[in-house]
Amino acid sequence: MGKIFQILFNLFQGQNAGGQLGNGGTVNSNVPVQVGGDLALFTVRQVTCGDAFTAALTTTGKVYAFGDNTYGQLGDSTQFQRTQPVKAGSQNMDQDTIAVIASGSRHTLAAGNFGAVYAWGDSKFFSDC
């Protein structure tokens, strides 16, 4: 199975204060750390990042996200910071198979195989895409 590793690139892109490394903690790392939680059970097809959060698309077409969730950008129906991956989705999205994901500063988008586009997070920054 595929594993996801993230690394500290610089002070703005790799800090872990929001839990965006997905390893269960909030300590910065200057070496790759393995993303934990339920995501470790899946093979990952795509990863995308925003400001202090990360989203991953599995080969089964499901989205997992972790890190800052102030604006609901993780898509788990909360605004709680997550230091390990949580499944993103809604009832409609759960019935679809996601083909591709993208993130802006504070939002995430997903395109499903059935033609639907799903978006969640802060709509103020949707123009970033």
C-alpha positions in Angstrom: 0.0 0.0 0.0 1.1 3.5 -0.6 2.3 5.7 2.2 2.2 9.4 2.5 5.2 11.3 3.9 5.3 15.1 4.4 8.3 17.2 5.1 9.0 20.6 6.5 9.9 22.7 3.4 10.0 26.2 5.0 8.4 28.1 7.8 5.3 28.9 5.8 4.6 25.6 4.0 5.6 22.9 6.4 4.9 24.0 10.0 2.8 21.5 11.9 1.0 23.9 14.3 -2.3 23.0 12.7 -1.5 19.3 12.5 -1.1 19.4 8.7 1.6 16.7 8.8 -1.1 14.3 9.8 1.1 12.3 12.2 -1.0 12.9 15.3 1.0 15.7 16.7 1.8 19.4 16.2 5.6 19.3 16.3 7.4 20.6 13.2 9.7 18.0 11.5 12.6 18.6 9.2 12.5 14.9 8.0 9.6 13.1 6.4 7.0 11.7 8.8 4.4 9.1 7.9 0.8 10.3 7.9 -1.2 8.2 10.3 -4.8 7.4 11.1 -7.2 5.7 8.8 -5.4 7.0 5.7 -2.5 4.6 6.4 -5.0 1.8 5.4 -5.4 3.1 1.8 -3.2 3.8 -1.3 -3.1 7.5 -2.0 -3.6 8.8 -5.6 -3.3 12.6 -5.0 -2.3 15.1 -2.3 -3.2 18.8 -2.2 -2.5 21.5 0.4 -3.9 24.8 1.6 -2.9 27.1 4.4 -2.1 24.7 7.3 -4.2 21.8 6.0 -3.7 18.8 3.7 -6.2 16.7 1.7 -5.5 13.3 0.2 -7.5 11.3 -2.4 -7.4 7.5 -2.1 -7.5 5.1 -5.1 -11.0 4.1 -3.8 -12.1 7.7 -4.6 -12.5 8.9 -1.0 -11.0 12.2 0.4 -9.2 12.4 3.8 -8.0 15.7 5.3 -6.1 16.9 8.3 -4.7 20.1 9.8 -6.4 23.4 10.5 -10.2 23.4 10.1 -11.2 26.9 11.2 -13.2 27.4 8.0 -14.5 23.8 7.6 -11.8 23.1 4.9 -11.4 19.5 6.0 -15.0 18.7 5.0 -15.8 16.7 8.2 -18.8 18.9 9.2 -16.8 20.4 12.1 -14.4 23.2 12.6 -12.1 21.2 14.9 -8.3 21.0 14.1 -7.4 17.4 13.2 -3.9 16.1 13.7 -4.8 12.8 11.9 -6.7 12.3 8.7 -10.5 12.3 8.8 -12.8 11.4 6.0 -14.3 14.3 4.2 -17.7 14.2 2.6 -21.4 14.6 2.5 -24.2 12.2 1.8 -24.1 13.0 -1.9 -20.3 12.9 -2.0 -20.2 9.6 -0.2 -22.3 8.0 -3.0 -19.8 9.3 -5.6 -16.3 8.3 -6.5 -14.0 11.3 -6.4 -11.6 11.5 -9.4 -9.6 14.6 -8.5 -9.1 17.2 -5.7 -7.7 20.7 -5.4 -7.2 23.1 -2.5 -7.0 26.9 -2.2 -6.0 28.8 0.9 -9.0 27.8 3.0 -11.1 25.5 0.9 -11.1 22.2 -0.9 -12.8 21.0 -4.1 -13.5 17.6 -5.4 -14.7 16.4 -8.8 -16.6 13.1 -8.9 -16.8 10.5 -11.6 -20.5 11.3 -12.2 -19.8 14.9 -13.1 -20.6 16.6 -9.8 -18.2 19.1 -8.2 -18.1 19.4 -4.4 -16.7 22.4 -2.5 -16.2 23.1 1.2 -14.4 25.6 3.4 -14.2 29.4 3.2 -16.0 30.7 0.1 -14.2 34.1 0.4 -11.1 32.5 -1.1 -12.7 30.3 -3.8 -11.2 32.7 -6.4 -7.7 31.2 -5.6 -8.3 28.3 -7.9 
